[in-house]
C-alpha cells in the first residue's frame, strides 16, 4: 500500500452509529462485543484479553498478513489500534490519526495535528503516541504539544481542540485518553524537564474542563481551585519539605495509566517520578512526597481523592508507577476479591483491594536488590542501606531507571488466571552530585552532570550490567512465576491474550504467538522491523484479525535500525 496522504478530506457515510448499534458509550465499552476493541485495554478493566478464539492453538500456524499500511514516519510506534463498527482507528508518532476499513485496509481518512517539530526536544522518549479513544461518534487524541482534540469519527474533521498544558513549560502528551462518564481524561509527561503533574477531565461534547487533580503541591502553598485542593491541605502537602521542587514543580506526571472500574465506580491513575529524581535535592531528603510513584483512586465525576497507595515513598530512582493498571476478580485465600494489579518500574508486582487500596500482596517479579521486600503491614519497601545515594554516595542497583517493567502493557487471562508481563532486566548507576543547579527545560535528574551546572561527582566503574528482556507468565494469587521466555535484548512489546489459549508478543522483528498455559512458541512471523506496541484483535464477518503497529523508538529503543512505521493486520490464511 502506498503511503497515505496527511489529509484525504473524505466524508464517508460510514456505519458508525447505525446498523442497529448505538454509538460507542459506557455500556458498549464495559461489555464490549467479542469482535470489537473499543478502548485502550479493550474494556474498562484494561485486561487486554479478547474472548475471540478462532485463532487458537490449533489454527495459529495459518496466520498471515491480510493487509498492511505504511506511514510517513520512522519514529517509534506505540499505539493500540481500536476497532468499532468495521472501522480501525490508530495513531502514529507525531500524534497523527488514521482510519481504515478494518476488513480491507482501505484508507478512509487521516488527520495531522501539525505538532511543531521543535516540540520533539521536550519529549524524553521519542515523539510517540499510544492511541486514541472512541465515544459517541468522535475520536479523541492527545498531542505531543499538549492539546486534546476531538475528531468526527466519520470524516476526521475537528470538533474541538483544547490546550491542556502550559505551553511555556516542557509538557508533552504521549498517552491515550480514556472517556469515562462522558468525560475525556488525559494526563501529560515532562517530569524530567521541570513540570508539575496532573490529570484533567474534559466534557466529551464541548471540550470544557470539568475537573483537574494535581499530583504535587502548589509550590506557593496556595489553593489551585482544583479537585486536589482538599487532600493536599489535609494530608499530602505535609509530605513535602523545602527543596528544588518549588522551582521545578516536583514532577509526578500522569503520562500513561488511567483505568476505570465500573464496579467500584473509581478511576485509578498511575503517577510518575519526581523532579529532580534525587530526593535530597527535591525535598531535602524528607517526606514521602505524595503522590509521586503512586496509584491514586479518584471519583470520576468530581476528581475528588478517594485513596492512594505509594509504591516507592520518597522516590529517588525514576521508579514511576505510571505503568499499566488493570482490574480483575481473583480468589485469594478462598475469598473472591476485586483487585487492582500493577507491575511498576521498581520491580515488585502489587495486588491491591480495588475499593480501599489496601495492600494484599507484593513480590519481586524480576531480580531486585534496592529493597529486600515490601512490608505487608506498612506497605512500604524495606530498602537496603546503599540504595539512597543522597550524601555524596553512589548506588549501582537493580533495577535501573528503565525499570523492571515500563509502559509496554501487560495482559491478564481470566482463563489461565495469569498476568503476562513484558519484563526487562537492567541496572541503574546513581550518584549524588557535588553541586546542582536547576535549569528549567533541561534534563534535571539531580544525580548526573547537568547541562548548565557543575559536573556530578566521579562515579565508580559500573558493575556488569545485564540488559535483557523476559516475557513472564505471573500468577497474581501465589505471586510466583509460572513460565517465562528470555530475550537477549531489553525492550520488547506489549501483550495480547486471547480465549484461543494464546499470548501474542513481539521481540525485535519477530511477532510470536505462545501457548498461554505453557509458554511454548506456536507461531512467529518476521515483521521486517522492530515492534514495541501491543497487538489488538477483532472480528468481521466471522473472521478474526490481529492488528499490530510496527516501529521501534522510545526509551531504550534507539539502537535498532530505523524503518518506516507500519500497521500489519493478520488473519488465518492471509
QUIVEN-V600899 format. One record per run of one state. SS is the DSSP state (A for helix, B for strand, O for the rest). FROM is the first residue (numbers start at 1). TO is the last residue. If there is no record, write none. Layout:
BEGIN
SS/FROM/TO
SS/FROM/TO
END
This chain:
BEGIN
O/1/25
A/26/30
O/31/36
B/37/37
O/38/48
B/49/50
O/51/59
A/60/62
B/63/70
O/71/81
B/82/84
O/85/86
B/87/92
A/93/95
B/96/101
O/102/106
B/107/111
O/112/116
A/117/122
O/123/132
B/133/135
O/136/137
B/138/142
O/143/146
B/147/152
O/153/157
B/158/163
O/164/171
B/172/172
O/173/177
B/178/180
O/181/182
B/183/186
O/187/188
B/189/189
O/190/190
A/191/193
O/194/195
B/196/196
O/197/197
B/198/203
O/204/208
B/209/214
O/215/228
A/229/234
O/235/235
A/236/239
O/240/244
A/245/248
O/249/250
B/251/251
O/252/257
B/258/261
O/262/265
B/266/270
O/271/273
B/274/274
O/275/278
A/279/283
O/284/293
B/294/299
O/300/304
B/305/310
O/311/324
B/325/332
O/333/334
B/335/343
O/344/347
B/348/353
O/354/358
B/359/364
O/365/370
B/371/374
O/375/380
B/381/383
O/384/384
A/385/387
O/388/393
B/394/398
O/399/410
B/411/413
O/414/417
B/418/425
O/426/426
B/427/431
O/432/467
B/468/475
O/476/479
B/480/487
O/488/495
B/496/498
O/499/501
B/502/507
O/508/509
B/510/515
O/516/520
B/521/526
O/527/530
B/531/531
O/532/535
B/536/540
O/541/542
B/543/551
O/552/565
B/566/572
O/573/574
END
